[in-house]
């Protein structure tokens, strides 16, 4: 009965040719499969059906239709169709996100054979009944083969291949069906062949280039194999000595980015530009943009998969926006009932941990502290390191980092003035709220490099070390966070002859960021990387002067684009923003040689 | 996933004889027929050898049938069909690796026998990341390429489609030799020891060192290899001694012997020159070691041919006038070639008549430039196949021997060999930055230039 619908459908699809249908064409149409979409199309074309019938065609399709289902009139056809579909499905496909339903009727098994085989089989009686076709099926040893008819193209594969998408995928669900049936999926066969190759070999074939990444992603989502596609499309591990500029993410308005947050967990990029937050997914395609109440966001941090924490130095408070609906969900201000001067405190830095958000607040008169916000209760839970803000040692931390492994909060403050840089690094234990370790520069004279205060500090989360960039010499100092002392710094020695001239220009614009066990440094417009060699790549042992080697990431012409403002890594990509330059540069490593043909 | 699963009994309408030579394979739903002989070409380790023994059932392989048809053509003819152009070479490589027939693909695509010196065309450029220009390049016979730039080594596979980069301990690698597509020997003139580096996995397999009596460590000046041996020219860090170490390539690089050990006392300039080029001359079973020194009195050099078994010098050439800028030995010509540093001319010396006083014969017009200029400075000369490639500045010359049947003259001991040169490339390829390295592998030539962070690939063009 269902098959006659299919036959009807196929004849309707080829409406002008419907009258010339031959038996074999009908058979072909009766692959026993059809979808809701087909049914909808059928219903839509029903209006035309009357016209077709009026032409008085003694054709095959009409014969089929009339013998199986008495065609209802246009009004009542659609509902009855739905009922039929419901009967046809014993509740296997309950996943609502699938727009299509699948129905397999009795199957002509030979349709998947090669063409020369088809010729042999087609002349047979086209429509065996169920038991007959079962008898004809070869049951021995076929248990893990599966046949798919995708948009008319036939594929044959194994159940294990099709199940590699995981138990939640559509393809897995299909594989649970009787293997003797050919499954029809009304999707584009070309994209499917790409995805099938992906499942078979775990890598994308070159034919994938015919489709945009977004097309592939949409299609993979449909089949439920997006994780496979994601791992095939993801960039290879970021290797600073072999990275190239592949892309620039440019928000469509106010594209000079004030801050951004790259997430290593899912590869997404959260961008603050002007008063807007934009989210780019792992494929760096735009996911959403939210306009906040702030005029100019200075810091953005993803604190939950859908929630961004933002703050502005021109406004006050920390604000949490839900990126899904664009609404402000929480706001946190620093208040002290015993001190009326504590109001309208600005937030300078945000750090995120599994259970808390840390934000450094500063009042108009300089008094400052770090507030810990409990993520579950969404309440301020404690106040850490309250300071007067009278001197460089007590100003608000401009950078916060939370180190999950050690459970410590690292705050740094760097101010630059007429007499050079000054600042501190302070480590708190958020549970006791005590300062565990601190260093001031220039200051107590404990530093072996007096007068060469740091210009930027970064935390290497993977190797539990602290990097500082000296403002005058441009040298890089490393400290092991597990062995902090009065002067824990080891200053890395320049070994690369070709880079002797670089850096140390006595106060430039220095930025440092650690990612994938490498330290990326921006000196004005130049991007360099400090990494370990193949000979001492293990994490054990103490840090020595010669452990890290310095190399340029960029080419000379790249550095002319502007002063590097921020570097951050996420999802094996390195994101770089430059002063007053629109967009975020994306640097990636690739195993692809990028060979350029010049013939 | 299992490569092939759920084998079917013979399909209806297919009469299959167990003894028949014809094998039917079902790949992703398409049936292919071939013979056992064809499948056996894939070798015993490949997937196909299992298939041909599958007996009464049609084996099912869960792979893409379109690429399989190309693999089958490759198996049948040894060449890729033209429809393979619809696929990236990378697809074909992955698929051939799956079926275990990558060697056939390499043979058809990057075979050294396809190297056609007169048909080389600048075809592509391999970009290198970072700002370091390549200092040394080395190739395997089938065209895998290793490039040293700064302290990094970037390694390209034979198809030049995939690369990987590692960071070595050297500040600048001066000598690089590819031992296999994944392994290279690297050394530097300012860093002690020769390192054998696994470029795939990124670790130092071994560090080879030579120490003289003062135990001061030694730097690597040159690396060479024969089928069995790895040769390394060491100079002690204090630059007061040098030697050539020979390691066994087939026996975990154990030391075989040491030759040409010189300890320098006083101002004996000649022995102070370490070998900066090592080349194995298989036709004579000798190791060519050359080195030169530029001093106030001009450029001095020596070329020695070592018998590695006895550790004796078979021939030695002292270069005092118009010393070589670069020198190479061509086995196919039984000759040695050099570029003179002051004249910039190409000279040749017949290896069969080495005992004469001045074996060098100038191949150019022989104009002597005595103005003290170094015309040949930085010129490179390499022989490959029957040709000789010589770089002058940014240009490349190709020298080939014109064979004229005048055996009579040779019989009376008169060297009668004629070499003629051509400029390589089209007008647009001429000039450019000075060529720093030349290397050959597969059907390709690789060229690096000063201050260019890339490798030029010159390909032997097939078809039109």
Interface residues (C-beta under 8 A of the other chain):
Chain A: X112 X113 X114 X116 X117 X120 X121 X138 X140 X141 X142 X143 X144 X145 X147 X154 X155 X156 X157 X158 X160 X161 X164 X193 X196 X197 X200 X201 X203 X205 X206 X207 X239 X241 X242 X243 X244 X495 X496 X497 X498 X531 X532 X533 X534 X535 X537 X549 X551 X552 X553 X554 X555 X556 X591 X592 X593 X594 X595 X596 X597 X598 X599
Chain B: X1 X2 X5 X6 X7 X8 X9 X11 X12 X13 X26 X28 X29 X30 X31 X57 X60 X62 X63 X64 X67 X87 X88 X90 X91 X94 X95 X98 X121 X122 X123 X124 X125 X126 X127 X129 X130 X131 X132 X150 X151 X152 X154 X156 X160 X161 X162 X163 X164 X165 X166 X167 X168 X169 X171 X172 X195 X197 X202 X203 X204 X453 X457
